[in-house]
Amino acid sequence: MTPIPVTTIGGYLGAGKTTLLNGLLAGDHGLRIGVLVNDFGAISIDEKLIASRDDDIVTLANGCACCSVTGDLAMALDRFAGRTDRYEQIVIEASGVADPARIAALAGSPGLSRGATVVVADAATVRARAHDKFVGSLVRRQLAAADILVLTKIDLANPTDLKDARAFATAQAPGARMIEVVKGRVDARDLFSQDTPRRGRLPACTSAGSDAASALFESHHWSSDAPLDIEALRTVVAGLPDGIVRVKGILATAAGGRVALHRAGAIVSVDPLDGAPATRGAEIVVIGRAGSLDATQLDSAFGACLLQTRTDS
């Protein structure tokens, strides 16, 4: 059988990988896509795209499917490649602390072929991230792996910063094709093109050093069965210390709706999940530099935002 092309989407925490992936899946491309989400402390893919769940496989409304990988990514790839209802394309959303070149190397398995390695970079912050003393080398390694560079959030960068981001990203990955997007809107053909030169590094996929990046970070998961005061939570999340690099959450509202909470760097957003089923409670994942998370304080701060707690007080 014809090998299934595997496209890897990588990039640092908060760069916009999940937004890009959601925009890709919601597009009118007509492809059966299998998606593997290998995120660090991940909450599942955007709930408004989900049609049904079967164990760890999430069936999406457009005929695609998503699997949240918490164990062996290679085994998950083999599982997708061996399905009788074969996909025409497989996409891996790599962890924000992973080297995408290492992930892309897994596409050499039988039944698969390597597609482009796509690296997502926030136009407004990529240079600062790349020069950060803690994570700069990781960010530069990620950029260097790119066959395709996707500059996101270009609407949030001023013209000078956008020009500088283009030049910096190009210097980190010379020869990579560049795409600029707003709110994840992308044409699937731009990412899945088989004509894209594959220029990224492909190291031997061994375990040596593969966890070095993740050793820089730790995560904490918090959940509740009751809804939260969304504005109070926004204030709490905005006030978290600089060591917190990413917050992701799916939250019930008092009216029974659902919103997505994000903090990337210092920017906090709360966006409605239109069309998502009514839900109760909340799930929040916090990712921070190693040693920066105080689980007890986080639990207390989030718990104080529970509507029942605030009513009682």
GIDAPE-V999592 format. One record per residue. N is the residue number from 0. PHI is phi in radians with two decimals (none if undefined). Layout:
n = (N	N)
phi = (PHI	PHI)
//
This chain:
n = (0	1	2	3	4	5	6	7	8	9	10	11	12	13	14	15	16	17	18	19	20	21	22	23	24	25	26	27	28	29	30	31	32	33	34	35	36	37	38	39	40	41	42	43	44	45	46	47	48	49	50	51	52	53	54	55	56	57	58	59	60	61	62	63	64	65	66	67	68	69	70	71	72	73	74	75	76	77	78	79	80	81	82	83	84	85	86	87	88	89	90	91	92	93	94	95	96	97	98	99	100	101	102	103	104	105	106	107	108	109	110	111	112	113	114	115	116	117	118	119	120	121	122	123	124	125	126	127	128	129	130	131	132	133	134	135	136	137	138	139	140	141	142	143	144	145	146	147	148	149	150	151	152	153	154	155	156	157	158	159	160	161	162	163	164	165	166	167	168	169	170	171	172	173	174	175	176	177	178	179	180	181	182	183	184	185	186	187	188	189	190	191	192	193	194	195	196	197	198	199	200	201	202	203	204	205	206	207	208	209	210	211	212	213	214	215	216	217	218	219	220	221	222	223	224	225	226	227	228	229	230	231	232	233	234	235	236	237	238	239	240	241	242	243	244	245	246	247	248	249	250	251	252	253	254	255	256	257	258	259	260	261	262	263	264	265	266	267	268	269	270	271	272	273	274	275	276	277	278	279	280	281	282	283	284	285	286	287	288	289	290	291	292	293	294	295	296	297	298	299	300	301	302	303	304	305	306	307	308	309	310	311	312)
phi = (none	-1.14	-1.05	-1.52	-1.21	-2.06	-1.78	-1.81	-1.95	-2.17	2.42	-1.22	-0.90	1.43	-1.25	2.02	-1.11	-1.16	-1.09	-1.09	-1.12	-1.08	-1.11	-1.12	-1.21	-1.38	-1.31	-1.65	-1.86	1.25	-1.75	-1.52	-1.97	-1.75	-2.08	-2.02	-1.79	-1.97	-1.49	-1.44	1.18	-1.33	-1.70	-0.98	-0.97	-0.74	-1.07	-1.23	-1.59	-1.45	-1.72	-2.81	-2.17	-2.45	1.00	-1.66	-1.69	-1.86	-1.54	-1.72	-1.11	-1.70	1.58	-1.46	-2.51	-2.25	-2.20	-1.50	-1.63	-1.98	-2.12	-1.44	-1.16	-1.07	-1.14	-1.12	-1.09	-1.06	-1.10	-1.14	-1.15	-1.59	-1.14	-1.20	-1.56	-1.13	-1.53	-1.58	-2.73	-2.07	-2.14	-1.92	-1.61	-1.32	-1.01	-1.16	-1.96	-1.64	-1.53	-1.09	-1.11	-1.19	-1.15	-1.08	-1.09	-1.21	-1.25	-1.42	-1.18	-0.98	1.51	-2.19	-2.39	-1.38	-1.60	-1.25	-1.66	-1.79	-2.02	-1.70	-2.38	-1.32	-1.02	-1.39	-2.24	-1.05	-1.20	-1.11	-1.08	-1.20	-1.85	-1.16	-1.17	-1.53	-2.10	-1.01	-1.13	-1.09	-1.08	-1.18	-1.10	-1.07	-1.06	-1.12	-1.42	-1.32	-1.57	-2.24	-1.76	-1.94	-1.54	-1.83	0.97	-1.16	-1.30	-1.69	-1.76	-1.26	-0.97	-1.17	-1.11	-1.14	-1.07	-1.16	-1.14	-1.03	-1.13	-1.16	-1.09	-1.11	-1.16	-1.32	-2.35	-1.06	1.64	-1.28	-1.39	-1.97	-2.20	-2.00	-2.35	-2.13	0.95	1.32	-1.32	-2.55	-1.50	-0.96	-1.12	-1.22	-1.63	-1.72	-1.02	-1.40	-1.53	-1.16	-1.06	-1.69	-2.01	-1.19	-1.14	-2.23	-1.28	-1.03	-1.54	-1.89	-1.39	-1.07	1.40	-1.22	-1.76	-1.08	-1.20	-1.15	-1.18	-1.36	-2.25	-2.51	-2.31	-2.42	-1.93	-2.30	-2.51	-2.56	-1.67	-2.08	-1.26	-1.98	-1.32	-1.10	-1.20	-1.11	-1.15	-0.99	-1.12	-1.07	-1.15	-1.10	-1.59	-1.15	-1.17	-1.10	-1.16	-1.46	-1.80	-2.76	-2.33	-2.32	-2.66	-2.13	-2.26	-1.38	-1.73	-1.08	-1.49	1.66	-1.46	-2.53	-2.29	-1.85	-1.87	-2.41	-2.31	-2.15	1.18	-1.77	-1.62	-2.00	-2.36	-2.25	-2.16	-1.16	-1.73	-1.07	1.46	-1.26	-1.14	-1.04	-2.56	-2.10	1.42	-2.73	-2.32	-2.34	-2.07	-2.01	-2.08	-2.48	-1.10	-0.93	1.55	-1.71	-1.64	-1.96	-1.04	-1.12	-1.15	-1.10	-1.03	-1.16	-1.16	-1.22	-1.08	-1.19	-1.61	-1.07	-1.04	-1.12	-1.10	-1.24	-1.13	-1.12	-1.42)
//
